[in-house]
Amino acid sequence: MRIFSIFILSLIYQITYSQIAEKHDSLFINNNDSLYEYSDSTIYNENDSLEAENADSLLLLENEKFKEAEKKFEKIILSDSAYIAQLENLVSVFDLTYNEKVKGFINLYANRRRNQVGNMLGLSEHYFPLFEEHLDKYNLPLELRNLPIIESALNTKAKSKSGAVGLWQFMYATGKIYGLEINSYVDERMDPVKSTIAASNFLKDLYKIYGDWTLAIAAYNCGAGNVNKAIRRSGGKRNFWEIYYKLPKETRGYVPAFIAANYIMNYYKNYNITPKKIDLPLKTDTILINEFLHFQQVSEVLNIPIETLRDLNPQYKIDIIPAKIKSYTLKLPVEYIDQFIYLQDSIFNYKDSIFFNDKNRTIAPSSTNENSVYTNAPSKNMVAINYTVKQGDNVGLISNWYNVNTSDLTNWNNIHKNRIRDGQKIVIYKNKNVAPNFININKMSFAAKQKMIGKDVAEPKTTTKASTNSNKYVYYTVKNGDNFWSIAKRYDGISGTDIMKLNKITDEGSLKIGQKLKIKLK
């Protein structure tokens, strides 16, 4: 009667969960390329090398280098009683059954794939604390941290032929169901944090159906629908080993591999396996990004290898954080966090005209550079004029001289944030019938210059003492609307370039309100 009640309860869960479960079925049914499709009668034959190869749960890391290195070690095979005793000593909510199937995977991990296990032990130092934190948060067994070992070999960018992606090997549909963003820029199936949260919710839902963790992870592999079919075909039995032959082939090896993974991650020292050093920083922190950012900008300004950025942020598919409508995170080694905060304006502005070409941070074509210009005249009445930017020029002044809109001037020349530099070549399309409005800038008052570019700021006055003493420095506090040109014009004989060189500033668009500038009077 109790078994019948449990079965009825599972059917209720199945009905309420059916739409999700059906989509989950595709998660690993067609994922035979990366896991366990093999013949149970031959896989554990030590002499059958082909079947042993197919049984490799670490397929994603397999290569000839590992094979050659592993030949140098003598196999260590214990007695059945020793394996049983060791498994019984593990504290676990899982049924860590020992049989010939489990033994086959233990020997595979401990001997034939020992170097790959060493590689994963090194990766586990980086990923296991993350897994355990979220498994504990969702009140799930911590042993589930070993599930990505048999799913992806702890490879964040693992991709199966059937389309499963990431540490936890989510299919597209299942990832979307559990809130993972997947688009041209971002694939959160490769985000270690968000994919772990999604997997935790998925596993928690599966446990609600079965009330048994072994069946839950079997369903994680082949889908709840296939496990339910196996239960029905077995007459309502709910023990994994009793429904074993009713399950898909890959799932029959999945649970034994999970038991063996738990074993080897606890007893690897008995087999003289050592964790390999992985070039990933253990201490990291995250920065919230609110506008488009290219990894190359961060890499070159902070002098951090771009591969490190990719390894820590594998969810960004083309090295771009597309923070336009919403914010995204950037994970960095802790030693770079303060530098990023201090230099963030310089980072976002660095070569931005190369990576992005407009105010909406549209990706620029590879041929675009900071000197790219609009090549077709806007109308028949317009004539093109090539102009070389001179010291003291700015976009507002040039637009006023030629009677054109500032926005048009910036669009014609791919100018971002109105930043131009001395010597830059730009094109101006002026009306044929309107003469340029040239004015001698040097004879204009400060207030007139500010008014010309749309600012109404009173000209500050410097003290006579400061103006006449050529051996002293003064300090200026940047105010709203300031730029190097406008500040330089407050002091006789000083140029914006002088101020930038003295203060070791290379980016003319990096001024901040409240910033102190040192100025040497002439």
C-alpha positions in Angstrom: 0.0 0.0 0.0 2.8 2.4 0.9 4.5 1.7 -2.5 1.2 2.4 -4.3 0.8 5.7 -2.4 4.3 6.8 -3.3 3.7 5.9 -6.9 0.4 7.9 -7.0 2.3 10.9 -5.4 4.9 10.7 -8.1 2.2 10.7 -10.8 0.7 13.9 -9.3 4.2 15.5 -9.4 4.5 14.2 -13.0 1.2 15.8 -14.1 2.1 19.2 -12.6 5.6 19.0 -14.0 4.8 17.4 -17.3 5.5 20.4 -19.6 8.9 21.0 -18.0 9.7 17.3 -17.8 9.0 16.7 -21.5 11.4 19.5 -22.4 13.9 18.0 -20.1 13.7 14.7 -21.8 15.8 16.0 -24.7 18.5 17.1 -22.4 20.6 14.0 -22.6 18.6 11.4 -24.6 20.5 12.5 -27.7 23.7 13.2 -25.8 25.2 9.8 -26.4 28.3 11.4 -28.0 29.6 12.7 -24.6 28.6 10.0 -22.1 27.7 6.4 -21.7 26.4 4.4 -24.6 28.0 1.1 -24.3 27.2 -2.6 -23.9 26.9 -3.6 -20.2 28.2 -7.0 -20.9 31.5 -5.9 -22.3 32.4 -2.5 -20.9 34.0 -3.9 -17.7 36.2 -6.3 -19.6 39.8 -5.0 -19.0 40.9 -6.6 -22.3 38.4 -4.9 -24.4 40.1 -1.5 -25.1 37.5 -0.3 -27.5 34.7 -0.6 -25.0 36.8 0.9 -22.2 37.5 3.9 -24.5 33.8 4.4 -25.0 33.2 4.3 -21.3 35.4 7.3 -20.6 33.4 9.8 -18.6 36.1 12.4 -19.1 35.8 12.4 -22.8 35.9 16.2 -23.1 39.5 16.3 -21.8 40.8 13.2 -23.6 44.0 13.6 -25.6 47.1 11.6 -26.6 49.3 13.4 -24.0 47.2 12.0 -21.2 47.3 8.6 -22.7 51.1 8.5 -23.0 51.6 9.8 -19.5 49.2 7.2 -18.0 51.1 4.3 -19.5 54.0 5.0 -17.1 51.9 4.0 -14.0 51.2 0.5 -12.8 47.6 -0.2 -12.2 46.4 -0.3 -8.6 43.4 -2.6 -8.2 42.0 -3.3 -4.7 39.9 -6.2 -3.5 36.1 -6.0 -3.5 36.1 -5.9 0.2 38.4 -2.9 0.3 36.2 -1.0 -2.2 33.1 -1.8 -0.2 34.7 -0.7 3.1 35.9 2.6 1.6 32.5 3.4 0.1 30.8 2.6 3.4 33.1 5.1 5.1 31.9 7.9 2.9 29.2 10.0 4.6 26.5 10.4 1.9 22.7 10.6 1.4 23.2 8.7 -1.8 23.1 4.9 -2.1 26.7 4.3 -2.9 26.1 0.7 -4.1 29.2 -1.3 -5.0 29.0 -3.8 -7.9 31.0 -4.8 -11.0 29.6 -1.8 -12.9 30.8 0.7 -10.2 34.1 -1.2 -10.0 34.7 -0.8 -13.7 34.4 3.0 -13.4 36.6 3.2 -10.3 39.4 1.4 -12.1 38.9 3.6 -15.2 39.3 6.8 -13.1 42.0 5.5 -10.8 44.3 3.9 -13.4 43.5 4.6 -17.1 42.5 8.2 -16.6 44.5 9.2 -13.6 46.1 12.2 -15.3 42.7 13.5 -16.3 41.5 13.0 -12.7 44.6 15.1 -11.5 43.5 17.8 -13.9 40.0 17.8 -12.5 41.3 17.8 -9.0 43.1 21.1 -9.8 40.0 22.6 -11.3 37.9 21.5 -8.3 39.8 23.9 -6.1 38.3 26.7 -8.2 34.8 25.3 -8.8 33.9 23.1 -5.8 33.6 26.0 -3.3 31.1 27.7 -5.7 29.1 24.5 -6.2 29.0 23.8 -2.4 27.9 27.3 -1.6 24.8 27.1 -3.9 24.0 23.5 -3.1 24.0 24.3 0.6 21.8 27.4 -0.1 19.2 25.2 -1.8 19.5 22.5 0.9 20.8 20.0 -1.6 23.4 17.2 -0.9 26.9 18.5 -1.3 27.9 15.3 -3.1 26.1 16.7 -6.2 29.3 18.9 -6.7 30.7 15.8 -8.4 27.9 15.8 -11.1 29.8 18.2 -13.4 32.7 15.8 -13.3 30.8 13.3 -15.4 28.9 15.9 -17.3 31.7 18.2 -18.5 35.0 17.2 -16.8 34.7 20.7 -15.1 35.1 22.4 -18.5 33.0 25.6 -18.5 33.0 25.7 -22.3 32.2 22.0 -22.9 29.8 21.5 -25.8 28.3 18.2 -26.9 27.3 17.2 -30.4 23.7 17.4 -29.4 24.0 21.0 -28.1 24.4 20.6 -24.4 26.7 23.3 -23.0 28.7 24.3 -19.9 29.7 22.7 -16.6 26.2 21.3 -16.0 25.5 20.5 -19.7 22.3 22.3 -20.2 20.4 22.1 -23.5 19.0 25.3 -24.9 15.4 24.7 -24.0 16.2 23.5 -20.4 18.5 26.5 -19.9 15.8 28.9 -20.9 13.3 27.3 -18.6 15.6 27.8 -15.7 16.2 31.4 -16.5 19.6 31.3 -18.3 20.2 34.1 -20.9 21.3 32.7 -24.3 21.8 35.1 -27.2 24.5 36.2 -29.7 26.6 37.9 -27.0 25.9 35.8 -23.9 25.4 32.2 -23.0 24.8 31.8 -19.3 25.0 28.0 -19.6 28.8 28.7 -19.5 28.5 31.0 -16.5 29.7 29.0 -13.5 27.5 30.8 -11.0 24.2 31.1 -12.9 24.4 27.6 -14.4 25.0 26.2 -10.9 21.9 28.1 -9.6 19.9 26.7 -12.6 21.2 23.2 -12.0 20.3 23.4 -8.3 16.7 24.4 -9.1 16.5 21.6 -11.7 17.8 19.0 -9.3 15.5 20.2 -6.6 12.5 19.9 -8.9 13.5 16.3 -9.9 13.9 15.3 -6.3 10.3 16.5 -5.6 9.1 14.0 -8.2 10.9 10.9 -6.9 12.0 11.6 -3.3 15.1 9.6 -4.2 18.5 11.2 -5.2 19.7 8.3 -7.3 16.5 8.5 -9.5 16.8 12.3 -9.5 20.3 12.3 -11.0 19.2 9.5 -13.4 16.4 11.9 -14.6 18.9 14.7 -14.8 20.7 12.5 -17.4 17.9 11.1 -19.5 14.8 13.2 -18.5 12.0 12.6 -16.1 9.9 11.0 -18.8 12.3 8.1 -19.4 12.7 7.4 -15.7 8.9 7.4 -15.3 8.7 4.9 -18.2 11.2 2.7 -16.6 9.3 2.7 -13.3 6.0 1.8 -15.1 7.7 -1.0 -17.1 9.2 -2.4 -13.9 5.8 -2.6 -12.2 6.2 0.5 -10.1 9.6 -0.3 -8.7 11.5 2.8 -7.5 15.0 1.5 -6.9 17.6 2.4 -9.6 19.1 -1.0 -9.8 15.7 -2.7 -10.1 14.7 -0.5 -13.0 18.3 -0.5 -14.4 17.6 -2.5 -17.6 14.5 -0.4 -18.4 16.5 2.8 -18.6 18.4 4.2 -21.7 21.9 2.8 -22.1 23.7 6.0 -21.3 21.8 6.4 -18.0 22.8 2.8 -16.9 26.4 4.0 -16.9 25.6 7.5 -15.5 24.8 6.5 -11.9 27.7 4.0 -11.6 30.0 6.7 -12.9 28.7 9.2 -10.3 29.4 6.7 -7.5 32.9 6.2 -8.9 33.5 9.9 -9.2 32.5 10.3 -5.5 34.9 7.5 -4.6 37.9 8.8 -6.6 37.5 12.4 -5.4 37.8 11.2 -1.9 40.5 8.4 -2.3 42.7 9.8 -5.0 45.7 9.9 -2.7 45.6 6.1 -2.4 46.4 5.9 -6.1 49.2 8.5 -6.0 47.2 11.0 -8.0 48.0 14.6 -7.3 46.0 17.7 -8.2 47.5 19.6 -11.2 48.2 23.2 -10.9 45.5 25.2 -12.8 46.3 28.7 -14.0 43.1 30.2 -12.6 43.1 32.7 -9.7 41.4 31.3 -6.6 40.6 34.8 -5.3 38.3 36.8 -7.5 35.7 39.5 -7.2 33.1 41.0 -9.6 32.5 44.4 -11.0 29.1 45.6 -12.2 29.3 46.8 -15.9 26.7 49.3 -17.1 27.9 50.0 -20.7 29.4 48.1 -23.6 32.9 46.8 -22.8 35.4 44.8 -24.8 37.8 42.4 -23.1 40.6 43.9 -25.1 40.0 47.3 -23.5 40.4 45.8 -20.0 43.3 43.6 -21.0 45.4 46.4 -22.5 44.7 49.1 -19.9 45.1 46.8 -16.8 47.8 44.6 -18.5 45.9 41.4 -17.7 46.1 38.5 -20.2 42.9 38.4 -22.2 42.8 34.6 -21.8 42.4 35.1 -18.0 39.4 37.3 -18.7 37.9 34.7 -21.0 38.5 31.9 -18.4 36.9 33.9 -15.6 34.0 35.1 -17.8 33.3 32.2 -20.2 29.6 33.3 -20.7 30.6 36.2 -23.0 30.8 34.5 -26.4 32.7 37.2 -28.5 34.7 39.0 -25.8 32.0 41.8 -25.4 29.9 42.6 -22.3 26.7 44.0 -23.9 25.6 46.2 -21.0 23.1 48.4 -22.8 19.7 47.8 -21.4 20.8 46.0 -18.2 23.9 45.5 -16.2 26.3 42.5 -16.4 29.1 41.3 -14.2 32.8 41.1 -14.9 34.9 38.8 -12.8 38.5 39.8 -12.1 41.3 38.6 -9.9 41.1 40.5 -6.7 44.4 42.3 -7.2 42.9 44.1 -10.3 39.6 45.3 -8.7 41.0 48.6 -7.3 42.8 49.3 -10.5 39.7 48.8 -12.6 37.6 51.1 -10.3 40.3 53.8 -10.4 40.8 53.6 -14.2 37.3 52.7 -15.3 36.8 55.8 -17.4 40.0 55.3 -19.2 39.1 51.6 -19.8 35.7 52.4 -21.3 37.2 55.1 -23.5 40.2 53.2 -24.6 40.1 52.6 -28.4 36.3 52.7 -28.1 36.1 54.1 -31.7 37.8 50.8 -32.9 35.6 48.4 -31.0 32.3 50.4 -31.0 31.2 53.1 -33.5 28.2 55.0 -32.0 26.6 56.2 -28.8 24.6 53.0 -28.7 27.8 51.0 -28.6 27.2 49.3 -31.9 30.0 46.9 -32.8 32.3 48.5 -35.4 33.3 46.5 -38.5 36.9 45.3 -38.4 37.9 47.9 -41.0 36.7 50.8 -38.9 39.2 53.0 -37.2 39.3 56.4 -35.5 39.9 58.2 -38.8 37.0 56.6 -40.7 34.7 59.1 -42.4 31.3 59.2 -44.0 32.0 59.0 -47.8 28.8 60.1 -49.4 27.6 63.8 -49.3 24.2 64.1 -47.4 22.7 66.1 -50.3 23.5 67.7 -53.7 23.8 71.2 -52.1 26.6 70.0 -49.8 30.3 70.2 -50.6 33.0 68.2 -48.7 35.8 70.0 -47.0 38.7 68.2 -45.5 39.8 69.8 -42.2 42.8 69.1 -39.9 42.0 69.6 -36.2 44.3 72.2 -34.6 45.1 72.9 -31.0 42.2 74.5 -29.2 39.6 73.2 -31.6 36.5 71.3 -30.4 33.5 69.9 -32.1 31.2 72.8 -31.1 33.5 75.4 -32.5 34.1 73.7 -35.8 30.3 73.0 -36.2 29.7 76.7 -35.6 32.3 77.9 -38.1 30.8 75.8 -40.9 27.1 76.2 -39.9 26.5 72.4 -39.4 24.9 70.5 -36.6 27.3 69.0 -34.0 25.5 65.6 -34.3 26.1 65.6 -38.1 29.7 66.4 -37.7 30.2 63.5 -35.2 28.3 61.0 -37.3 30.2 61.9 -40.5 33.5 61.2 -38.8 32.6 58.4 -36.3 33.5 60.8 -33.4 32.5 59.4 -30.0 31.7 61.6 -27.1 32.8 64.7 -29.0 36.5 63.8 -28.6 38.9 65.0 -31.3 42.7 65.4 -31.2 45.3 67.7 -32.7 46.2 66.6 -36.2 43.1 64.5 -36.7 41.6 64.5 -40.3 37.9 65.1 -40.5 35.4 65.8 -43.3 32.8 68.5 -43.1 29.8 68.8 -45.5 28.9 72.5 -45.7 26.2 74.2 -47.7 27.6 75.5 -51.0 25.7 78.7 -50.7 26.6 79.6 -47.1 30.0 81.1 -46.3 31.9 79.7 -43.3 31.6 81.6 -40.0 35.3 82.0 -39.3 36.2 83.8 -36.1 39.6 84.6 -34.6 39.4 82.5 -31.5 42.5 84.1 -29.9 40.7 87.5 -29.8 37.5 86.1 -28.3 36.8 86.4 -24.6 36.4 83.3 -22.5 32.7 83.9 -22.0 32.2 84.3 -25.8 34.0 81.1 -26.5 31.9 79.2 -23.9 28.7 80.8 -25.3 29.7 79.7 -28.8 29.8 76.0 -27.7 26.5 76.3 -25.8 27.9 77.0 -22.3 27.2 80.0 -20.1 30.0 80.0 -17.6 31.6 83.1 -16.0 35.3 83.4 -16.6 37.2 82.6 -13.4 39.8 85.0 -12.3 43.3 84.0 -11.3 45.2 86.1 -8.7 47.8 88.5 -9.9 50.4 86.8 -7.7 49.7 83.4 -9.4 49.7 84.9 -12.8 53.0 86.7 -12.5 55.0 84.1 -10.6 56.6 81.8 -13.2 58.2 79.6 -10.6 55.0 78.4 -8.9 52.3 75.8 -9.6 48.6 76.3 -9.0 45.9 73.7 -8.6 42.6 73.8 -10.4 39.5 71.8 -9.4 37.6 70.5 -12.4 34.0 71.8 -12.6 31.0 70.7 -14.7 31.5 71.5 -18.4 35.3 71.8 -18.2 37.7 70.4 -20.7 41.4 70.8 -21.1 41.0 73.5 -23.7 38.6 75.6 -21.6 40.8 75.2 -18.5 44.0 76.2 -20.4 42.4 79.4 -21.6 42.1 80.6 -18.1 45.9 80.9 -17.8 48.2 82.9 -20.1 50.5 80.8 -22.3 49.1 77.5 -21.2 47.8 74.9 -23.6 45.6 71.8 -22.9 48.5 69.6 -23.9 50.7 71.2 -21.3 48.2 70.4 -18.6 47.8 66.8 -19.8 51.5 66.2 -19.9 52.1 67.7 -16.5 49.4 65.6 -14.9 50.4 62.5 -16.9 47.0 62.2 -18.6 46.7 60.6 -22.0 43.0 60.5 -22.4 41.5 64.0 -23.1 38.0 62.7 -22.2 38.9 61.4 -18.8 38.3 64.5 -16.7 36.1 64.1 -13.7 34.2 66.7 -11.7 36.3 67.5 -8.5 39.5 66.2 -10.0 42.6 68.3 -9.0 44.9 69.4 -11.9 48.4 70.8 -11.4 49.2 73.8 -13.6 52.6 75.4 -14.1 52.3 79.1 -14.7 54.3 80.8 -17.4 
